[in-house]
Amino acid sequence: MSTSHIPTSLDRRDSSLPESHLIFSIVSLLFCLPVGIFAILASVKVRVAIGMNNISVARDASARAAKLSLLGVMLGSNVYMLITVLVMCILFQAT
């Protein structure tokens, strides 16, 4: 009786397995919705590929998830900053 085991971040038997970056992808979803969705999809693909023992696909998806997550956070924070500056300019101009 064999059970398949999908490693998690708490139970890693092989340190060469790529990270899924799921938490980072969820955070990027809060900053930039469209990019965050693609980052989460890439993170899920990492876990599926690891479960199927396809490590090369998992590494590619892991790199993509990390890049998309970073892009989402950077893009979203810049947009939030721009909106804050514009609102402050409008508020100070009115007084």
C-alpha positions in Angstrom: 0.0 0.0 0.0 1.8 3.1 -1.3 0.7 6.6 -0.5 1.9 9.6 -2.4 3.6 12.3 -0.4 3.7 15.9 -1.5 6.4 17.8 0.4 5.5 21.0 2.1 7.6 23.8 3.5 7.4 22.2 7.0 8.3 18.7 5.8 11.1 18.8 3.3 13.0 15.6 2.8 14.9 16.9 -0.3 16.3 20.4 0.0 16.8 20.5 -3.8 13.0 20.8 -4.4 11.9 24.2 -5.6 9.8 26.5 -3.4 6.3 27.2 -4.5 6.2 30.8 -3.3 2.5 30.5 -2.6 2.5 32.9 0.3 4.4 35.5 -1.7 1.9 35.0 -4.5 -1.0 35.6 -2.2 0.6 38.8 -1.0 1.1 40.0 -4.5 -2.6 39.3 -5.2 -3.4 42.0 -2.6 -1.2 44.5 -4.4 -2.0 43.7 -8.1 -4.9 41.4 -8.8 -4.2 40.4 -12.4 -0.5 39.6 -11.8 -1.2 38.0 -8.5 -3.6 35.5 -10.1 -1.0 34.4 -12.6 1.5 34.1 -9.7 -0.8 31.9 -7.7 -1.4 29.7 -10.8 2.4 29.3 -11.2 2.7 28.4 -7.5 0.1 25.7 -7.8 1.8 24.4 -10.9 5.0 24.0 -8.8 3.1 21.8 -6.3 1.5 19.7 -9.0 4.8 19.2 -10.8 6.5 18.1 -7.6 3.6 15.7 -6.9 4.2 14.2 -10.4 7.9 14.1 -9.8 8.6 16.5 -12.7 11.3 18.6 -11.0 12.4 20.6 -14.1 8.8 21.8 -14.7 8.6 22.6 -11.0 11.8 24.7 -11.1 10.5 26.7 -14.1 7.2 27.3 -12.5 8.9 28.3 -9.2 11.0 30.9 -11.0 8.0 32.2 -12.8 6.0 32.4 -9.6 8.7 34.3 -7.8 9.1 36.8 -10.7 5.4 37.4 -11.1 5.0 37.8 -7.3 7.8 40.4 -7.2 6.3 42.2 -10.2 2.9 42.3 -8.6 4.1 43.7 -5.4 6.3 46.3 -7.1 3.6 47.3 -9.6 0.9 47.5 -6.9 3.0 49.5 -4.4 4.0 52.0 -7.1 0.3 52.5 -8.1 -0.7 52.9 -4.4 2.1 55.5 -4.0 1.1 57.4 -7.0 -2.5 57.5 -5.9 -1.4 58.7 -2.4 0.7 61.5 -3.9 -2.1 62.6 -6.2 -4.7 62.6 -3.4 -2.3 64.6 -1.2 -1.6 67.1 -4.0 -5.4 67.6 -4.5 -6.0 67.9 -0.8 -3.2 70.5 -0.2 -4.2 72.4 -3.3 -7.8 72.8 -2.0 -6.6 74.5 1.2 
